[in-house]
Amino acid sequence: MVKKLVIKVTAGADAPERCSQAFTVAAVAVASGVEVSLWLTGESAWFALPGRAAAFELPHAAPLPDLIESIQSAGRITLCTQCAARRDIAEKDVLEGVRIAGAQVFVSEAMADDAQALVY
C-alpha cells in the first residue's frame, strides 16, 4: 500500500522558514516515491501564481520554484478555494497544473485510511 502525504501550507513570505519547510518536505516525499498533495492556504496562496515563487528567498534553502517543479513532477498542488477568492485569484491565473478546491476535498484527502496529514 502506498502511503499518501497531505501537506497544508498556511505560511508564505510572512513566515519564510515554515513555508520553506513545507515545500521541502513535500519535494523530498515526492522524490522518495510518496504520493503528495500539497495545499496552499493563507499567505502561501500567492505561490500558485506564476513568478511569485521566484521572489521568495530564504538563506540555505532550496529555491521555491525548484521545489514546486519537483512537487508537480509526481504530486499535486491545490489552492484553497476561499483563499483564492479572498485574493481575487481565478483558475485562469494559476500555474499550470494547480487546481483550486475547497475544504471538502481537503478533508476527504486527509481522512483517507492510507493518508498522513501535516500542517505548516
C-alpha positions as CSV (number, residue, x, y, z in Angstrom):
1,M,0.0,0.0,0.0
2,V,1.3,3.4,-1.0
3,K,1.1,6.0,1.9
4,K,-0.2,9.4,0.9
5,L,1.0,12.6,2.4
6,V,-1.3,15.6,2.6
7,I,0.5,18.9,3.5
8,K,-1.3,22.2,4.2
9,V,0.9,25.2,3.9
10,T,-0.5,28.2,5.8
11,A,2.6,30.4,5.7
12,G,4.1,32.4,2.9
13,A,6.7,35.2,2.9
14,D,5.3,36.2,6.3
15,A,6.9,33.1,7.9
16,P,9.6,32.0,5.4
17,E,11.1,29.2,7.4
18,R,7.8,27.5,8.0
19,C,6.8,28.0,4.4
20,S,10.1,26.6,3.0
21,Q,9.9,23.6,5.4
22,A,6.5,22.6,3.9
23,F,7.7,22.8,0.3
24,T,10.9,21.0,1.2
25,V,9.2,18.1,2.9
26,A,6.7,17.8,0.0
27,A,9.5,17.7,-2.5
28,V,11.6,15.2,-0.6
29,A,8.5,13.0,-0.1
30,V,7.8,13.1,-3.9
31,A,11.4,12.2,-4.6
32,S,11.0,9.3,-2.2
33,G,8.0,7.9,-4.0
34,V,5.3,9.1,-1.6
35,E,2.1,10.3,-3.2
36,V,1.9,14.0,-2.2
37,S,-0.9,16.5,-2.1
38,L,0.3,20.0,-1.2
39,W,-2.4,22.6,-0.2
40,L,-1.7,26.3,-0.5
41,T,-3.7,28.3,2.1
42,G,-3.4,31.7,3.7
43,E,-0.3,33.6,2.5
44,S,1.1,30.6,0.6
45,A,-1.8,31.1,-1.8
46,W,0.3,33.6,-3.7
47,F,2.7,30.9,-4.7
48,A,0.0,29.5,-7.0
49,L,0.6,32.5,-9.3
50,P,3.4,32.5,-12.0
51,G,6.5,34.3,-10.9
52,R,5.6,34.7,-7.2
53,A,7.8,31.8,-6.0
54,A,10.8,33.3,-7.8
55,A,10.6,36.4,-5.4
56,F,10.8,34.1,-2.3
57,E,14.2,34.0,-0.7
58,L,15.5,32.1,2.3
59,P,19.2,31.6,3.0
60,H,20.3,28.0,2.9
61,A,17.0,26.8,1.4
62,A,16.3,25.4,-2.0
63,P,14.7,27.8,-4.4
64,L,10.9,27.7,-4.2
65,P,10.4,27.4,-8.0
66,D,12.6,24.3,-8.0
67,L,10.7,22.8,-5.1
68,I,7.4,23.5,-6.9
69,E,8.6,21.9,-10.1
70,S,9.7,18.8,-8.1
71,I,6.4,18.5,-6.4
72,Q,4.4,18.9,-9.6
73,S,6.5,16.2,-11.3
74,A,4.7,13.5,-9.4
75,G,2.5,15.2,-6.8
76,R,-0.5,17.6,-6.8
77,I,-0.7,21.2,-5.7
78,T,-4.1,22.6,-4.7
79,L,-5.0,26.2,-4.0
80,C,-7.7,26.7,-1.3
81,T,-11.0,28.0,-2.9
82,Q,-11.7,30.6,-0.2
83,C,-8.0,31.7,-0.1
84,A,-8.1,32.2,-3.8
85,A,-11.4,34.1,-3.7
86,R,-10.1,36.4,-0.9
87,R,-7.1,37.3,-3.1
88,D,-9.1,37.6,-6.4
89,I,-7.2,34.6,-7.9
90,A,-9.1,32.7,-10.5
91,E,-8.3,29.3,-12.2
92,K,-7.0,31.2,-15.3
93,D,-4.4,32.9,-13.1
94,V,-2.6,30.0,-11.5
95,L,0.4,27.9,-12.6
96,E,-0.3,25.1,-15.0
97,G,-1.3,22.0,-13.1
98,V,-2.5,23.8,-9.9
99,R,-6.1,23.1,-9.1
100,I,-8.5,25.1,-6.9
101,A,-10.5,23.1,-4.4
102,G,-12.2,23.5,-1.1
103,A,-12.3,22.1,2.4
104,Q,-14.5,19.1,1.4
105,V,-11.7,17.8,-0.9
106,F,-9.0,18.6,1.7
107,V,-10.9,16.7,4.4
108,S,-11.5,13.8,2.1
109,E,-7.8,13.5,1.3
110,A,-6.6,14.0,4.9
111,M,-9.0,11.4,6.3
112,A,-8.2,8.6,3.8
113,D,-7.1,5.4,5.5
114,D,-3.7,5.5,3.9
115,A,-3.0,9.2,4.4
116,Q,-0.9,11.2,6.8
117,A,-1.6,15.0,7.1
118,L,0.8,17.7,8.1
119,V,0.1,21.4,8.6
120,Y,2.8,24.1,8.4
